[in-house]
């Protein structure tokens, strides 16, 4: 991963002042995917760890052909998603009994604590989505969810 400030430094130093007095712009260019708790490939973008963010994270998620995330929820944090490529069915709610299908160009909002499980409807193409949360610690508030416990 490359982290670049609009200053001379090429590395983000979390020990630096990360308050409202910051004046530099941080660019994050992920060069490798990371497997998340949801068992999906992510390209980590903006977070507290990469950019010193205090109230947001933003990442690129790729759902492989016919792939699904592990059922999960985001404890106490909202999620906003922009589906860049593909068609995704998301099962959600208690027992994952509700469902919505989204396609490229859709904006999706998931309230805090709502269990959900996205599934790529294509057997041949990956789905790509830009995911933002009001949680700078990207994976710390991801909770795996077992729908069988509420069926």
C-alpha positions as CSV (number, residue, x, y, z in Angstrom):
1,X,0.0,0.0,0.0
2,X,1.2,3.4,-0.8
3,X,0.3,6.3,1.4
4,X,1.3,9.7,0.2
5,X,0.8,13.2,1.7
6,X,0.6,16.2,-0.4
7,X,3.9,17.1,1.4
8,X,7.3,15.6,1.0
9,X,6.7,12.5,3.1
10,X,5.6,9.2,1.6
11,X,4.4,7.6,4.8
12,X,1.6,8.4,7.2
13,X,2.8,8.8,10.8
14,X,0.0,8.2,13.2
15,X,1.9,9.9,15.9
16,X,1.6,13.3,14.1
17,X,-1.1,15.8,15.0
18,X,-4.3,14.3,13.6
19,X,-6.6,17.0,14.9
20,X,-8.4,19.8,13.1
21,X,-5.1,21.6,12.5
22,X,-4.0,19.1,9.8
23,X,-3.4,20.8,6.5
24,X,-2.1,18.0,4.3
25,X,-4.1,15.8,2.0
26,X,-3.5,12.1,2.3
27,X,-3.6,9.8,-0.8
28,X,-3.9,6.0,-0.2
29,X,-3.2,3.7,-3.1
30,X,-3.8,0.1,-2.0
31,X,-1.6,-2.4,-4.0
32,X,-2.9,-5.6,-2.4
33,X,-6.2,-7.0,-1.3
34,X,-6.9,-8.0,2.3
35,X,-9.4,-10.7,3.3
36,X,-11.9,-9.2,5.8
37,X,-13.9,-10.8,8.6
38,X,-16.8,-11.0,6.1
39,X,-14.5,-13.2,3.9
40,X,-14.4,-10.8,1.0
41,X,-11.4,-9.3,-0.7
42,X,-11.0,-5.6,0.2
43,X,-8.6,-2.9,-0.9
44,X,-8.2,-0.8,2.2
45,X,-8.4,2.9,1.4
46,X,-9.1,5.5,4.0
47,X,-9.1,4.6,7.7
48,X,-7.6,5.7,11.0
49,X,-4.7,3.4,10.3
50,X,-4.0,4.5,6.8
51,X,-4.8,8.2,6.8
52,X,-5.5,9.2,10.4
53,X,-9.2,9.5,9.8
54,X,-11.3,10.2,12.9
55,X,-14.8,9.6,11.6
56,X,-14.9,7.6,8.4
57,X,-13.5,4.7,6.5
58,X,-13.7,4.0,2.7
59,X,-12.7,0.9,0.9
60,X,-13.1,-1.0,-2.3
61,X,-14.8,-4.4,-1.9
62,X,-14.8,-7.1,-4.6
63,X,-17.4,-9.9,-4.5
64,X,-16.1,-12.8,-6.6
65,X,-18.4,-14.4,-9.2
66,X,-21.2,-16.2,-7.3
67,X,-19.5,-15.2,-4.1
68,X,-21.1,-14.1,-0.8
69,X,-19.9,-12.4,2.3
70,X,-20.3,-14.0,5.6
71,X,-23.5,-12.8,7.3
72,X,-22.6,-9.8,9.5
73,X,-23.5,-6.5,10.9
74,X,-21.7,-3.3,11.7
75,X,-22.1,-2.6,15.4
76,X,-23.3,1.0,16.0
77,X,-22.1,2.3,12.6
78,X,-23.8,3.3,9.3
79,X,-22.7,2.0,6.0
80,X,-23.0,3.7,2.6
81,X,-22.2,1.7,-0.6
82,X,-21.9,2.7,-4.2
83,X,-22.1,-0.3,-6.5
84,X,-19.6,0.3,-9.3
85,X,-20.0,-3.0,-11.2
86,X,-22.3,-6.0,-11.1
87,X,-25.6,-7.1,-9.6
88,X,-25.8,-8.0,-6.0
89,X,-28.6,-9.5,-3.9
90,X,-28.4,-8.6,-0.2
91,X,-30.3,-10.6,2.3
92,X,-30.9,-8.6,5.5
93,X,-32.8,-8.2,8.7
94,X,-33.7,-10.7,11.4
95,X,-32.9,-14.2,10.1
96,X,-31.8,-12.6,6.8
97,X,-35.4,-13.0,5.6
98,X,-35.7,-9.8,3.6
99,X,-33.9,-9.2,0.3
100,X,-33.0,-6.4,-2.1
101,X,-31.3,-6.6,-5.5
102,X,-29.0,-3.7,-6.5
103,X,-27.1,-3.1,-9.7
104,X,-24.2,-0.9,-10.9
105,X,-25.0,2.8,-10.3
106,X,-27.1,2.2,-7.1
107,X,-26.3,3.9,-3.8
108,X,-27.2,1.7,-0.8
109,X,-27.6,2.7,2.8
110,X,-27.4,0.1,5.7
111,X,-28.4,1.4,9.1
112,X,-26.3,0.4,12.2
113,X,-26.8,-3.1,13.6
114,X,-28.7,-4.5,10.6
115,X,-27.6,-8.0,9.7
116,X,-26.9,-8.4,6.0
117,X,-25.2,-10.7,3.5
118,X,-24.4,-9.6,0.0
119,X,-24.3,-12.2,-2.8
120,X,-22.9,-11.6,-6.4
121,X,-25.6,-12.7,-8.8
122,X,-23.1,-13.2,-11.7
123,X,-21.4,-16.5,-12.1
124,X,-18.8,-15.0,-14.4
125,X,-18.0,-11.4,-13.3
126,X,-17.0,-9.9,-10.0
127,X,-19.0,-7.2,-8.4
128,X,-17.1,-4.0,-7.3
129,X,-18.4,-1.6,-4.6
130,X,-17.1,1.4,-2.8
131,X,-18.0,1.1,0.8
132,X,-17.9,3.9,3.4
133,X,-18.7,3.8,7.1
134,X,-18.7,6.4,9.9
135,X,-16.2,4.2,11.6
136,X,-12.5,4.9,11.1
137,X,-11.5,1.5,12.5
138,X,-12.8,-0.4,9.5
139,X,-13.0,-4.0,10.8
140,X,-13.2,-3.5,14.6
141,X,-17.0,-3.2,14.7
142,X,-17.8,-6.0,12.2
143,X,-19.7,-8.7,14.0
144,X,-20.4,-12.0,12.3
145,X,-24.1,-13.0,12.4
146,X,-25.7,-16.5,12.5
147,X,-29.2,-16.2,10.9
148,X,-30.1,-19.7,12.2
149,X,-30.1,-18.4,15.8
150,X,-33.1,-16.1,14.9
151,X,-35.1,-18.2,12.4
